[in-house]
C-alpha cells in the first residue's frame, strides 16, 4: 500500500492544478476573461483603425503633392510658350511698322502708278441719286470720258 500511495502522489495533480475551475462568488472567470479579451481587443482595433486613417491621410498628401508638381510643370511649359509668342509678336509688330511707314507706302504707290490727290479733293457723299450722278461725272473727268476709258478701270 505504501508503494501505491507513493505512486499516487507522483501522478496526482496538486490542488491548484485541478482540471476544473472552482466557482468563486461573483461572475465566473470565463465571462471575466471574455470581457478582458474584449477590452484588450478594443484598443488593438482602434489602433489599427488609427494607423489606417493616418496612412490614408499620408496617401492624400502625397497625391496632392504629385498633382501640384504636375500643374507646376504645365505652368512652366505655358510660360515658356507665352514668352516665345511674345517675342514673335514683337517681331511682327516691328515688321508691320517697317511695312506701313508713310515714306515706304508713298514709294510703293508711285511704283504702281498712283498719284497723290490735292487738298480738299476728297469729299464724302450723301447716298442720294443726284450725288451718285455727280460722283460718276467726277470719275469720268472734266473731258467727259466714257466708262471704258481712264486709268485702271474705275469703280
Z-matrix of the N, CA and C atoms (Angstrom, degrees):
N
C 1 1.407
C 2 1.511 1 112.99
N 3 1.236 2 115.33 1 -35.21
C 4 1.448 3 119.74 2 178.97
C 5 1.518 4 109.56 3 -63.70
N 6 1.313 5 116.19 4 -36.63
C 7 1.452 6 119.30 5 179.15
C 8 1.528 7 110.14 6 -68.39
N 9 1.320 8 114.02 7 -36.93
C 10 1.452 9 118.88 8 179.49
C 11 1.519 10 110.48 9 -68.22
N 12 1.283 11 120.55 10 -42.04
C 13 1.457 12 124.09 11 178.97
C 14 1.519 13 110.52 12 -65.15
N 15 1.314 14 114.54 13 -37.30
C 16 1.464 15 118.14 14 179.67
C 17 1.531 16 109.74 15 -68.75
N 18 1.313 17 118.47 16 -39.41
C 19 1.461 18 121.98 17 177.65
C 20 1.523 19 110.08 18 -65.67
N 21 1.304 20 116.79 19 -36.14
C 22 1.457 21 122.31 20 179.53
C 23 1.530 22 110.48 21 -67.32
N 24 1.300 23 116.97 22 -39.12
C 25 1.454 24 119.69 23 179.66
C 26 1.530 25 110.83 24 -65.85
N 27 1.294 26 116.15 25 -35.05
C 28 1.454 27 119.68 26 -178.90
C 29 1.525 28 111.42 27 -71.67
N 30 1.306 29 118.91 28 -34.28
C 31 1.465 30 121.23 29 -176.24
C 32 1.524 31 112.14 30 -95.80
N 33 1.316 32 118.81 31 -22.45
C 34 1.459 33 120.27 32 -176.97
C 35 1.527 34 109.91 33 -75.61
N 36 1.364 35 117.54 34 135.12
C 37 1.465 36 120.09 35 178.54
C 38 1.521 37 110.71 36 -73.59
N 39 1.287 38 114.50 37 156.66
C 40 1.460 39 119.70 38 176.75
C 41 1.523 40 108.00 39 -70.32
N 42 1.317 41 119.81 40 158.77
C 43 1.463 42 121.85 41 -176.90
C 44 1.526 43 113.26 42 -59.64
N 45 1.295 44 118.36 43 -33.02
C 46 1.473 45 119.31 44 178.86
C 47 1.519 46 112.73 45 -77.32
N 48 1.327 47 116.31 46 -7.67
C 49 1.451 48 120.72 47 178.98
C 50 1.528 49 111.32 48 -107.41
N 51 1.281 50 117.80 49 23.90
C 52 1.457 51 120.75 50 -178.79
C 53 1.527 52 109.93 51 -67.04
N 54 1.343 53 117.32 52 149.10
C 55 1.463 54 120.04 53 -175.32
C 56 1.524 55 113.68 54 -74.37
N 57 1.293 56 119.16 55 -14.73
C 58 1.456 57 120.10 56 -179.26
C 59 1.520 58 109.08 57 -106.07
N 60 1.313 59 115.74 58 157.75
C 61 1.451 60 121.19 59 178.43
C 62 1.507 61 108.70 60 -95.43
N 63 1.255 62 115.67 61 130.73
C 64 1.443 63 121.06 62 179.59
C 65 1.511 64 108.39 63 -84.06
N 66 1.309 65 116.41 64 133.11
C 67 1.459 66 120.68 65 -178.64
C 68 1.511 67 109.18 66 -80.23
N 69 1.349 68 113.17 67 131.59
C 70 1.444 69 120.71 68 177.56
C 71 1.523 70 105.93 69 -113.52
N 72 1.317 71 117.00 70 161.30
C 73 1.460 72 118.41 71 -179.63
C 74 1.527 73 109.07 72 -60.20
N 75 1.315 74 117.25 73 144.95
C 76 1.454 75 122.91 74 -177.48
C 77 1.515 76 109.99 75 101.33
N 78 1.313 77 115.73 76 -171.41
C 79 1.468 78 118.32 77 -178.10
C 80 1.517 79 111.43 78 -68.21
N 81 1.295 80 114.31 79 157.40
C 82 1.464 81 118.51 80 -178.84
C 83 1.521 82 109.70 81 -69.13
N 84 1.310 83 114.05 82 158.27
C 85 1.454 84 118.58 83 -178.64
C 86 1.531 85 111.46 84 -67.84
N 87 1.300 86 117.49 85 -29.53
C 88 1.467 87 120.73 86 -179.34
C 89 1.522 88 109.86 87 -62.64
N 90 1.341 89 117.84 88 -44.76
C 91 1.464 90 119.16 89 -179.92
C 92 1.521 91 110.67 90 -69.97
N 93 1.353 92 116.94 91 -32.99
C 94 1.462 93 119.22 92 175.76
C 95 1.526 94 110.40 93 -65.43
N 96 1.303 95 116.22 94 -39.55
C 97 1.460 96 119.67 95 179.04
C 98 1.530 97 110.64 96 -67.03
N 99 1.326 98 117.15 97 -37.23
C 100 1.455 99 120.29 98 177.67
C 101 1.524 100 110.20 99 -64.26
N 102 1.354 101 116.19 100 -42.88
C 103 1.459 102 119.41 101 178.20
C 104 1.523 103 110.70 102 -64.62
N 105 1.320 104 115.78 103 -41.62
C 106 1.464 105 118.94 104 178.40
C 107 1.518 106 110.98 105 -63.04
N 108 1.323 107 117.72 106 -42.06
C 109 1.461 108 120.26 107 -179.86
C 110 1.529 109 110.23 108 -67.96
N 111 1.343 110 117.25 109 -36.00
C 112 1.458 111 120.17 110 177.14
C 113 1.523 112 110.37 111 -66.60
N 114 1.358 113 115.16 112 -41.91
C 115 1.460 114 118.73 113 178.07
C 116 1.524 115 110.76 114 -66.63
N 117 1.309 116 116.96 115 -33.31
C 118 1.462 117 120.61 116 -179.70
C 119 1.526 118 111.04 117 -72.69
N 120 1.316 119 118.70 118 -31.46
C 121 1.462 120 120.88 119 -178.40
C 122 1.519 121 112.17 120 -80.62
N 123 1.341 122 118.08 121 -25.56
C 124 1.464 123 119.65 122 179.74
C 125 1.527 124 112.15 123 -58.93
N 126 1.331 125 118.93 124 -50.10
C 127 1.466 126 117.78 125 178.09
C 128 1.518 127 112.73 126 -64.19
N 129 1.317 128 117.15 127 -33.55
C 130 1.465 129 119.80 128 179.31
C 131 1.527 130 110.28 129 -65.71
N 132 1.341 131 116.01 130 -43.52
C 133 1.468 132 120.07 131 179.19
C 134 1.521 133 109.66 132 -67.26
N 135 1.331 134 116.99 133 -42.17
C 136 1.462 135 120.30 134 178.59
C 137 1.522 136 110.63 135 -63.80
N 138 1.323 137 117.56 136 -39.15
C 139 1.461 138 121.14 137 178.11
C 140 1.515 139 111.81 138 -63.80
N 141 1.327 140 115.89 139 -42.66
C 142 1.470 141 119.47 140 178.52
C 143 1.519 142 111.17 141 -66.14
N 144 1.327 143 116.72 142 -39.15
C 145 1.467 144 119.97 143 177.62
C 146 1.519 145 110.57 144 -64.81
N 147 1.327 146 116.50 145 -39.38
C 148 1.457 147 120.53 146 178.20
C 149 1.527 148 111.00 147 -65.47
N 150 1.318 149 116.91 148 -40.96
C 151 1.467 150 120.50 149 177.35
C 152 1.528 151 109.99 150 -62.90
N 153 1.331 152 117.03 151 -42.16
C 154 1.463 153 120.60 152 177.77
C 155 1.514 154 111.90 153 -62.83
N 156 1.319 155 116.83 154 -41.12
C 157 1.461 156 120.98 155 178.97
C 158 1.521 157 110.89 156 -64.54
N 159 1.326 158 116.83 157 -43.36
C 160 1.464 159 120.31 158 178.89
C 161 1.526 160 110.43 159 -64.51
N 162 1.326 161 116.57 160 -40.28
C 163 1.468 162 120.21 161 178.03
C 164 1.526 163 110.44 162 -62.68
N 165 1.308 164 116.84 163 -40.25
C 166 1.467 165 120.85 164 178.61
C 167 1.525 166 110.57 165 -65.07
N 168 1.317 167 117.43 166 -41.23
C 169 1.461 168 120.65 167 178.43
C 170 1.526 169 111.57 168 -65.59
N 171 1.323 170 117.26 169 -40.76
C 172 1.465 171 120.77 170 177.91
C 173 1.526 172 109.94 171 -64.19
N 174 1.324 173 116.84 172 -41.05
C 175 1.458 174 120.45 173 177.21
C 176 1.528 175 110.44 174 -61.34
N 177 1.321 176 117.25 175 -41.65
C 178 1.468 177 120.81 176 177.31
C 179 1.513 178 111.95 177 -61.58
N 180 1.324 179 117.32 178 -41.80
C 181 1.468 180 120.79 179 178.95
C 182 1.521 181 110.43 180 -65.02
N 183 1.319 182 117.08 181 -41.58
C 184 1.471 183 120.66 182 179.42
C 185 1.530 184 110.27 183 -63.56
N 186 1.327 185 117.18 184 -44.97
C 187 1.465 186 120.07 185 178.99
C 188 1.522 187 111.32 186 -63.76
N 189 1.314 188 117.34 187 -37.22
C 190 1.457 189 121.42 188 177.40
C 191 1.529 190 110.44 189 -64.34
N 192 1.322 191 117.10 190 -42.32
C 193 1.462 192 120.78 191 178.76
C 194 1.537 193 110.92 192 -64.48
N 195 1.322 194 117.00 193 -40.22
C 196 1.468 195 120.54 194 177.78
C 197 1.524 196 110.05 195 -62.04
N 198 1.318 197 117.02 196 -42.32
C 199 1.471 198 120.88 197 179.28
C 200 1.530 199 110.72 198 -65.13
N 201 1.330 200 117.50 199 -40.26
C 202 1.462 201 120.98 200 178.16
C 203 1.531 202 110.01 201 -63.31
N 204 1.316 203 117.83 202 -41.82
C 205 1.462 204 120.70 203 177.96
C 206 1.521 205 111.61 204 -63.93
N 207 1.334 206 116.60 205 -39.41
C 208 1.472 207 120.02 206 178.80
C 209 1.527 208 110.83 207 -64.75
N 210 1.325 209 116.80 208 -42.68
C 211 1.468 210 120.77 209 179.91
C 212 1.531 211 110.27 210 -66.84
N 213 1.340 212 117.08 211 -38.48
C 214 1.467 213 119.86 212 177.74
C 215 1.526 214 111.25 213 -63.77
N 216 1.316 215 117.05 214 -40.27
C 217 1.465 216 120.16 215 178.21
C 218 1.523 217 110.41 216 -63.72
N 219 1.318 218 116.79 217 -43.14
C 220 1.463 219 120.95 218 178.44
C 221 1.528 220 110.70 219 -64.43
N 222 1.321 221 116.95 220 -39.61
C 223 1.456 222 121.31 221 178.22
C 224 1.522 223 110.68 222 -63.37
N 225 1.317 224 117.30 223 -40.58
C 226 1.462 225 120.95 224 176.99
C 227 1.518 226 111.97 225 -61.29
N 228 1.340 227 115.99 226 -43.32
C 229 1.467 228 119.35 227 178.04
C 230 1.526 229 111.19 228 -63.50
N 231 1.331 230 117.04 229 -41.44
C 232 1.464 231 120.35 230 -179.49
C 233 1.529 232 111.57 231 -67.18
N 234 1.327 233 117.30 232 -36.73
C 235 1.466 234 119.72 233 177.73
C 236 1.525 235 111.05 234 -66.32
N 237 1.323 236 116.99 235 -40.57
C 238 1.466 237 120.64 236 177.09
C 239 1.528 238 110.36 237 -63.31
N 240 1.322 239 116.73 238 -41.12
C 241 1.470 240 120.97 239 178.22
C 242 1.524 241 110.46 240 -64.60
N 243 1.327 242 116.47 241 -40.41
C 244 1.467 243 120.63 242 179.87
C 245 1.523 244 110.46 243 -64.11
N 246 1.333 245 117.17 244 -41.14
C 247 1.459 246 119.97 245 178.92
C 248 1.519 247 111.62 246 -64.24
N 249 1.339 248 116.87 247 -41.37
C 250 1.465 249 119.02 248 179.06
C 251 1.522 250 111.07 249 -66.48
N 252 1.338 251 117.31 250 -37.64
C 253 1.463 252 119.93 251 177.19
C 254 1.527 253 111.15 252 -68.08
N 255 1.327 254 117.37 253 -36.39
C 256 1.471 255 120.37 254 177.32
C 257 1.524 256 110.36 255 -63.85
N 258 1.338 257 116.47 256 -41.60
C 259 1.467 258 119.35 257 177.34
C 260 1.529 259 110.61 258 -63.34
N 261 1.328 260 117.44 259 -39.26
C 262 1.464 261 120.80 260 178.62
C 263 1.523 262 110.47 261 -65.41
N 264 1.343 263 117.50 262 -40.09
C 265 1.466 264 121.03 263 179.13
C 266 1.518 265 110.61 264 -64.19
N 267 1.325 266 117.71 265 -41.85
C 268 1.471 267 120.99 266 178.45
C 269 1.525 268 110.01 267 -61.87
N 270 1.328 269 116.79 268 -42.81
C 271 1.470 270 120.29 269 177.93
C 272 1.519 271 111.84 270 -62.66
N 273 1.330 272 116.97 271 -42.11
C 274 1.462 273 120.37 272 179.11
C 275 1.524 274 111.95 273 -68.37
N 276 1.330 275 117.45 274 -35.18
C 277 1.466 276 120.07 275 176.84
C 278 1.526 277 110.73 276 -65.65
N 279 1.326 278 116.70 277 -39.67
C 280 1.466 279 120.18 278 177.60
C 281 1.528 280 110.58 279 -64.35
N 282 1.329 281 115.93 280 -41.74
C 283 1.467 282 119.92 281 178.36
C 284 1.524 283 110.66 282 -65.06
N 285 1.340 284 117.14 283 -40.15
C 286 1.463 285 121.49 284 178.56
C 287 1.521 286 110.76 285 -63.63
N 288 1.337 287 116.73 286 -42.73
C 289 1.466 288 120.00 287 179.28
C 290 1.527 289 111.04 288 -63.12
N 291 1.328 290 115.99 289 -40.26
C 292 1.462 291 119.21 290 179.69
C 293 1.526 292 111.25 291 -66.94
N 294 1.323 293 117.24 292 -40.23
C 295 1.464 294 120.16 293 -177.85
C 296 1.530 295 112.65 294 -76.18
N 297 1.323 296 118.62 295 -25.45
C 298 1.464 297 119.94 296 -177.75
C 299 1.525 298 113.28 297 -102.24
N 300 1.323 299 117.05 298 16.96
C 301 1.462 300 119.99 299 176.55
C 302 1.529 301 109.02 300 -65.29
N 303 1.343 302 117.84 301 137.36
C 304 1.479 303 120.52 302 -176.73
C 305 1.530 304 113.25 303 -57.56
N 306 1.305 305 118.63 304 -38.33
C 307 1.469 306 120.54 305 -178.83
C 308 1.532 307 110.46 306 -66.56
N 309 1.304 308 117.15 307 -40.78
C 310 1.466 309 120.61 308 179.63
C 311 1.523 310 111.01 309 -67.56
N 312 1.354 311 117.05 310 -41.46
C 313 1.470 312 120.70 311 179.08
C 314 1.522 313 110.39 312 -63.22
N 315 1.343 314 117.47 313 -41.14
C 316 1.469 315 120.52 314 179.50
C 317 1.522 316 110.67 315 -65.21
N 318 1.343 317 118.01 316 -41.84
C 319 1.470 318 121.36 317 179.48
C 320 1.532 319 110.44 318 -64.32
N 321 1.326 320 116.03 319 -42.65
C 322 1.474 321 120.09 320 178.95
C 323 1.532 322 111.00 321 -64.71
N 324 1.317 323 117.76 322 -39.11
C 325 1.466 324 121.85 323 178.86
C 326 1.524 325 110.67 324 -65.22
N 327 1.337 326 117.74 325 -40.34
C 328 1.461 327 120.15 326 178.06
C 329 1.521 328 111.15 327 -64.70
N 330 1.358 329 117.19 328 -37.05
C 331 1.468 330 119.63 329 177.60
C 332 1.518 331 111.11 330 -64.98
N 333 1.340 332 117.19 331 -29.74
C 334 1.466 333 120.60 332 179.39
C 335 1.526 334 112.30 333 -86.33
N 336 1.325 335 117.78 334 -0.03
C 337 1.458 336 121.54 335 176.76
C 338 1.513 337 113.75 336 89.42
N 339 1.278 338 119.88 337 17.15
C 340 1.466 339 122.21 338 178.86
C 341 1.514 340 109.04 339 -89.17
N 342 1.338 341 115.02 340 150.33
C 343 1.464 342 120.35 341 178.53
C 344 1.518 343 108.21 342 -124.65
N 345 1.330 344 118.04 343 146.96
C 346 1.460 345 119.42 344 178.48
C 347 1.519 346 111.16 345 -72.10
N 348 1.303 347 117.12 346 151.60
C 349 1.458 348 121.72 347 178.61
C 350 1.519 349 108.24 348 -92.24
N 351 1.303 350 115.73 349 158.68
C 352 1.456 351 120.14 350 179.07
C 353 1.513 352 110.87 351 -78.58
N 354 1.326 353 114.12 352 166.93
C 355 1.454 354 119.08 353 179.26
C 356 1.522 355 110.12 354 -67.00
N 357 1.307 356 117.70 355 138.82
C 358 1.452 357 122.88 356 178.29
C 359 1.512 358 113.56 357 80.43
N 360 1.316 359 118.77 358 -0.93
C 361 1.457 360 121.35 359 -178.54
C 362 1.526 361 111.13 360 -79.12
N 363 1.318 362 117.20 361 -23.75
C 364 1.465 363 119.86 362 -179.89
C 365 1.525 364 108.30 363 -90.26
N 366 1.336 365 116.15 364 125.06
C 367 1.472 366 121.41 365 178.53
C 368 1.510 367 109.14 366 -134.41
N 369 1.324 368 115.28 367 158.72
C 370 1.453 369 121.02 368 176.99
C 371 1.526 370 108.39 369 -100.18
N 372 1.314 371 116.70 370 141.13
C 373 1.450 372 122.39 371 -176.31
C 374 1.511 373 111.01 372 -108.42
N 375 1.331 374 115.87 373 149.70
C 376 1.455 375 121.94 374 171.38
C 377 1.523 376 107.59 375 -83.27
N 378 1.309 377 118.49 376 148.27
C 379 1.473 378 119.36 377 -179.41
C 380 1.532 379 112.05 378 -80.87
N 381 1.323 380 116.24 379 64.75
C 382 1.475 381 120.20 380 178.01
C 383 1.528 382 107.93 381 -120.48
N 384 1.318 383 117.80 382 155.91
C 385 1.480 384 120.40 383 -177.69
C 386 1.527 385 112.91 384 -60.60
N 387 1.335 386 118.03 385 -36.14
C 388 1.467 387 118.89 386 -179.83
C 389 1.529 388 110.53 387 -66.95
N 390 1.329 389 117.30 388 -38.04
C 391 1.456 390 120.89 389 177.83
C 392 1.526 391 111.04 390 -67.22
N 393 1.323 392 116.27 391 -34.12
C 394 1.453 393 120.23 392 178.36
C 395 1.524 394 110.60 393 -64.89
N 396 1.316 395 117.54 394 -42.90
C 397 1.470 396 120.74 395 178.68
C 398 1.528 397 110.36 396 -64.55
N 399 1.333 398 116.90 397 -37.85
C 400 1.464 399 119.75 398 179.09
C 401 1.529 400 110.09 399 -66.50
N 402 1.317 401 118.14 400 -37.92
C 403 1.463 402 121.65 401 178.97
C 404 1.512 403 110.69 402 -65.69
N 405 1.305 404 117.58 403 -40.83
C 406 1.472 405 121.20 404 178.99
C 407 1.529 406 109.52 405 -65.53
N 408 1.317 407 116.97 406 -40.49
C 409 1.469 408 120.47 407 178.84
C 410 1.521 409 110.41 408 -63.70
N 411 1.331 410 117.71 409 -38.58
C 412 1.470 411 120.01 410 178.71
C 413 1.522 412 110.88 411 -66.72
N 414 1.328 413 116.57 412 -37.99
C 415 1.453 414 119.35 413 179.25
C 416 1.529 415 111.23 414 -66.22
N 417 1.308 416 117.05 415 -34.29
C 418 1.468 417 120.07 416 -179.72
C 419 1.525 418 110.30 417 -72.52
N 420 1.270 419 117.15 418 -25.64
C 421 1.470 420 120.07 419 176.87
C 422 1.515 421 111.97 420 95.54
N 423 1.346 422 116.48 421 174.19
C 424 1.464 423 120.56 422 -176.65
C 425 1.531 424 113.12 423 -70.52
N 426 1.320 425 119.76 424 -22.93
C 427 1.468 426 122.15 425 -176.79
C 428 1.503 427 111.23 426 -83.60
N 429 1.371 428 118.61 427 -8.67
C 430 1.463 429 120.49 428 177.87
C 431 1.515 430 111.99 429 78.79
N 432 1.316 431 116.77 430 41.54
C 433 1.460 432 120.24 431 179.86
C 434 1.514 433 110.86 432 -65.55
N 435 1.317 434 117.29 433 152.87
C 436 1.463 435 121.49 434 177.67
C 437 1.515 436 109.18 435 -80.87
N 438 1.352 437 116.71 436 172.28
C 439 1.463 438 121.44 437 -175.39
C 440 1.521 439 112.88 438 -65.40
N 441 1.274 440 120.43 439 -33.15
C 442 1.452 441 123.52 440 -177.18
C 443 1.531 442 111.50 441 -73.62
N 444 1.300 443 117.80 442 -23.05
C 445 1.450 444 120.69 443 -177.82
C 446 1.530 445 108.98 444 -89.42
N 447 1.289 446 117.02 445 165.18
C 448 1.452 447 120.60 446 174.87
C 449 1.495 448 111.18 447 126.67
N 450 1.316 449 115.23 448 -174.60
C 451 1.462 450 119.54 449 -177.03
C 452 1.507 451 110.04 450 -100.47
N 453 1.265 452 118.36 451 102.31
C 454 1.454 453 122.02 452 170.65
C 455 1.495 454 116.09 453 85.40
N 456 1.297 455 122.79 454 15.28
C 457 1.442 456 119.67 455 168.96
C 458 1.491 457 116.47 456 107.70
N 459 1.237 458 129.09 457 -49.77
C 460 1.455 459 127.06 458 -176.84
C 461 1.508 460 111.44 459 99.58
N 462 1.358 461 116.54 460 -169.69
C 463 1.465 462 119.20 461 -173.26
C 464 1.471 463 115.70 462 -75.16
